[in-house]
Amino acid sequence: MRLRTSLLLLAVVTALPLVLFAVLAAAFAVQHEYESFVSVAKSRNRAVMAAVDAEVRDTVDTLQALSVSWSNLSSDDLRALHEVAQEVLATQPTWNNILLHDTAGVQLVNASLPLGTPLLAKPIAPRSIEAAARTLRPAVEDLAVAPLLQNRLGIPVRVPVVRDGKAVYVLTAVLDPAAFQKLLAAQNLPEGWVSGLVDNKGRLIARVPPQPPGAMASQDYLAHSRAADEGWYRGNTLEGEDTYTAFLRSDLTGWTIGYAVPATLVSGGAVHAAWLMSAGIALSLTLAAAIGFWLSRRISRPMSELAGAAALLGTGKSAEKVPSTIHEVERLSKALNEAANAIARRDEALRLSDAELRQHAEELRRANVSKGQFLATLSHELRNPLAPLRYGLDLLRMRRDPQGLAETEAMMERQVVHLTRLIDDLLDLSRIDRGILELRRERVAIDAIVRSGIETAKPAIEAKQQELVVRYTGTPLYVDGDPVRLSQVVSNLLNNTAKFAPSGGRIEIATRVEGNQATLSVTDNGIGFTHEDSQRIFDMFVQLDASRSQTAGGLGIGLTIVRSIVEMHGGSIEAHSAGQGKGATLVLRLPVAAAPATVETAPVTSRPTAAQRRILVVDDNIDAADSLAEILRLERFDVRVSYDGAQALELARAFRPDVAFLDLNLPGMSGNALAAALLEEPCAHALRLVAVTGMGQKSDIEASRAAGFHAHLAKPASTDEILRLASEPPDNVIPLRA
């Protein structure tokens, strides 16, 4: 009867963790890549808007220099001013006109028309003229037409001409929209991508792909850009294309810049991978439920409870302004020199902006490629263990000999361990990325770290019959570090080396001291890599060419985690290779610490027997609760099971348990609330509370500590750890740590 029960529980428990692993991994990958797209797109917008603002500021600087350098303005010699204005206009490739108005807006000089041509008595854009004259500060207008110049479009930039503290004229340079069109075109956007500069009235100043200046921007863009100064939305372009668009408003001009990426590039790959993964999960759950149902019939179990369990499984419940130092009494030569400096600064700013735009475009392209590669690899790595697990269930059904059953169970356990390691790597990467990975430092020997890492990586090395040579330094070396994390670093390095070294190959790990640094090197005779690969091998999601390795696999994050942990310890790591097919060496360096004064050896204690200790198991997942209870009963514990918090509280009052294993996500009364209630009972002085949950973040552990739990175990918890906590007396409980 025990064997039949074990077979049914194994089929169900093996399938359940796959749902959680796949959902967590897919959600992490999709969210991370989406946020990368948003961040890069917004950074690119800031760079473009900085270049646009620089063009406007340089125009203002030049106008201010000219306003004080032309003595004709002070003497009201408009004829001489007209001649000088035409000369200056010929030197400014981004200007299409120079104008002079009085403070009432009457046009006095137009450099694009012959002297004596009748000029406009009323200004086309009076708002900016009035603002410049009233505030004595520069003003920037939106797109405006020039009626006397065949309605030519331009952007007036105005500065007041001040005499005795009052504005007497308004000097205007009209910027050519083509200058901004050239700036946007220099981005070399891929086909289907859109970038546009829009004025305060919603009209296009410049756009790629080109649209006539003055045309209105799309309704989606106008609605979102008028509601916020910066943002990201999904909508349609003027051509009707579905895109994600980042926009940013300039503090200087009030204009907005938009950058649209086709929606298929942002979310298409993630959606496709999610559908494939969902189909695989659904198939695996269906097969697991079907096999479990069939096995239960073979051993004559009632079908009603298993039908409910199968139904439950199926549900899957901005740049600073430059101050001007120009004064009217300064000589003409100094003013002209300042104008030249302003033009030089503008040209330099444009050059730097162009280089920055190209860099951001390349970063976007790399992010998109890395996203696709990582999602494909993640889907492959999560689906791979499903095949041996499914075949293992078939073997359990067909084989009856004890040795065969033991081999099959061991194989299935290895696959579950493999899936757990994948999720642990993803969670470590998430903690590192958010800066919440904690180190528990102590004085630790390098030799001990090496031995621990070798023990973890030994199965991978022995599986390929590789020779492992270990060379310890003659002098003991110590470092201040987290022994668990440093052992993880060594095992990751050895696993990576074993993957790319040939079967029967040679791996050498050596320790030595170099100055004030402890050095650990791992060398193999494997596939090697190019010099370019050595520069990027530690980057996130980067993998060497799998076609050159006999064992492709992995998520491309192991060495990223290694580098992050090493740098958190104040160390460094680098990779060397003489080229493809010539092996590789990974070199890790950590600061040396002084040897400890004494070395204490912890006493060895054995786990006490169950001795009929009373255990309460509470979990709304019936299969999880029953399977844990059965394991405890097999160890001769007295066990009671409850599936909700209120029932568990009533049961505890009568049962008076010594230990309670509680899930945190319970219907009605949560696990934390149940723990607080149990601690109020008269029997609470001898009660140990253990949280067994899928919630393993730092905030979850802090919440369970506050509720009174003595320990916090993340699912799937180790059976040895469960039995240790169930067996030990209350005074041997380890403290709960975040």
Summary of the structure (lengths in Angstrom):
residues: 738
radius of gyration: 36.0
end to end distance: 41.2
largest distance: 113.0
contacts: 2302
relative contact order: 0.08
helix: 51%
strand: 19%
